[in-house]
Amino acid sequence: MNKKIGRTILFLFILSTVLFIFTPAASIKADTINTIEQGVKNTGQKAGYPTDTEGLPAKDFAASMLGYVNGMSTMMGLLFMVLTIYGGWLWMTAQGNDEQVSRGKKMIIGACLGLLIILSGRIIVEFTIRNLPTSL
């Protein structure tokens, strides 16, 4: 039963990928794109977001995304601190219990590895966002 479901999902994924690749993007008319852009501009203006003279968002995409990335990095840094403090607490209060000492050490090492992964991801995302072409 599981193989049948897996094959069905794989078939649907391959079919949708092939259809996406071979569907000509030129078939989308320019007036359709303009209609969508105008709708987005109207929605932003009516929602009260700051816009420039053309109705485009006043805040750049890269600046917005970097704000989100900074917020998530701050939250993950706080999680790192909590895990490190808890691991240190376990280690210091072990009173000779080798199992608790190893658990505390593993928690601290895991938190440090998590911080390394988070910082690496942030560097990659920030580099990618800052180097996006401005035409997007």
C-alpha positions, -999 to +999 in steps of 0.1 A: +000+000+000+028+025+009+047+017-023+015+025-043+010+058-026+047+067-031+046+058-068+015+079-072+030+109-055+062+105-076+042+103-108+022+134-100+054+153-091+071+143-124+040+151-144+036+185-128+073+192-133+072+182-170+041+203-176+057+233-158+089+230-179+072+226-213+044+252-208+055+282-227+058+313-205+052+335-235+016+324-236+010+347-206-002+380-222+014+413-212-020+427-203-026+399-178+007+408-161-002+445-161-036+437-146-020+416-118+006+444-111-021+470-110-042+448-086-012+444-063-006+482-063-042+490-056-043+464-027-011+479-012-024+514-014-058+505+001-042+486+029-023+517+039+012+506+030+036+534+020+040+535-017+060+557-041+045+577-070+041+547-092+022+527-065+052+504-058+062+496-022+083+523-007+105+497+011+127+476-010+124+438-010+159+432+001+155+455+031+123+438+041+137+403+039+168+413+058+146+425+086+129+391+088+163+373+086+176+395+115+145+388+136+148+351+131+185+351+138+178+370+171+152+344+181+176+315+173+204+332+192+181+334+222+173+297+218+210+290+217+216+309+249+188+291+267+200+256+256+236+265+265+226+277+300+205+247+306+233+223+294+257+241+317+232+239+346+229+201+340+266+197+339+273+218+370+246+201+391+255+166+381+272+159+414+293+130+400+265+115+379+283+107+346+250+103+327+239+138+335+274+152+328+274+136+293+238+149+287+249+184+296+279+182+274+259+169+245+234+197+249+261+224+249+278+208+218+244+205+200+236+241+208+270+252+194+265+232+162+230+247+159+244+282+162+270+274+136+243+262+112+221+292+119+250+317+113+260+299+081+224+300+068+221+337+077+254+344+058+241+326+027+207+342+028+221+377+034+247+373+006+220+360-018+195+388-010+221+416-012+233+403-046+199+398-061+194+418-093+175+450-088+151+441-116+132+416-095 
